[in-house]
Amino acid sequence: MGPASRGYASEYRLNTGDILTFDFLDDAELPVTATISGNGEAQFPLIGGVNVVGLTITEALDKLRNEFRTREILVDPKLSLNVSTFRPIFVLGEVRSPGSFPFYSGLTVEQGIGLAGGMQVIAANASDRLIARARLRAEVEAARAEIVHEAVYAARLAAQLKSSEKIDLNDVPEFARAYVDGVPLDGVIELEAKILKEDLAAHKSQTQILTEGIAQAEGGIEILNELVQQQKDVVKNSVEDLARVGALRKRGLNTESELSRAENSASAEKAQLLQTFATLARTRQELSELKLELAKLAADRKKDILTQLQQREIAIKKLISNQHSAEEQILLMAAVAEDETKKNQISYTYEIRRNPVGGKPTSLQASLVTELLPGDVVVVGIAGM
């Protein structure tokens, strides 16, 4: 990276989708990567999730060092943190392949358009325009169908999260509800309901197995506690019996073999007590492991569902963006078709929509050489239309 890029990286504020490289500088372990999720957290070794959205790399490093010290994990943590992959840019409008593309330092509007396949070429004749419009309409319809499927999918995930046996369309993401209103959904809901039923049954079965194991272990502990108490009484009696036999032996009222038998009996009862204690300790350990496994089952399931929900929302937003782009292209093609004489006079406009962390969304006119920032949305349009 050049001096300008390094200066930008030091001022850059982290946001959702950035991928970080984290390393302990005083060990031989390889660096690890951490992606900033939708809730603003990235997962780091030993301390887990830490919210770093809105922080510069320097501020994030200070926060991580403080976390390690506060939790008494490291006294003087020596850490390294860098942005390995910035969140992508989006190129929409009059380009061949609108969508999201990787960001790299120094990326310009012109280069972003190149990643999107270049400018959309206006159809040369009426038949070409008809074919292009038909393709775009098909893209619009396909996007709508996919949005409906993803929206019901998200509602099913919400039902899984609540352990509900019924899919509630009120759980569809708010920005996608307009796409499911008044649309026949019986087939989609039926399929998702089957998946929901299977998931709930599997989760219930796993939970029941672990719960029964916990109940059995707790019952075993109760029995072992009773055995320990009984064995303590037996040991006490054997010790008292040994003392009585020993006293009689000193007076010559019994034999040496009787004393030996009493000693062996007392030792055997003590050994049995120790063995019962060992069995009790193992059973308690098994109980702890079963409880931990049950808690982990619930936590992992919740994390997996939330991750899938986040993916569905991203997918829906991308589909909506693609649909709007296709619709805009249809309108632009229709406008161009009304005046063929303007084909050779077409010029393009470039708008950058930017949503900085902690700031207000802005829109600015750009040129081909304007440099982009992570997360920028470039909209390419035709001047005067």
Secondary structure, 3 states (H helix, E strand, C coil): CCHHHHHHHHHCCCCCCCEEEEEECCCCCCCEEEECCCCCEEEECCCEEEECCCCCHHHHHHHHHHHHHHCCCCCCCCEEEEEEECCCEEEEECECCCEEECCCCCCEHHHHHHHCCCECCCCCCHHHHHHHHHHHHHHHHHHHHHHHHHHHHHHHHHHHHCCCCCCCHHHCCHHHHHHHCCCCCHHHHHHHHHHHHHHHHHHHHHHHHHHHHHHHHHHHHHHHHHHHHHHHHHHHHHHHHHHHHHHHHHCCCCCHHHHHHHHHHHHHHHHHHHHHHHHHHHHHHHHHHHHHHHHHHHHHHHHHHHHHHHHHHHHHHHHHHHHHHHHHHHHHHHHHHCCHHHHHHCCEEEEEEECCCCCCCEEEEECCCCECCCCCEEEEEECCC
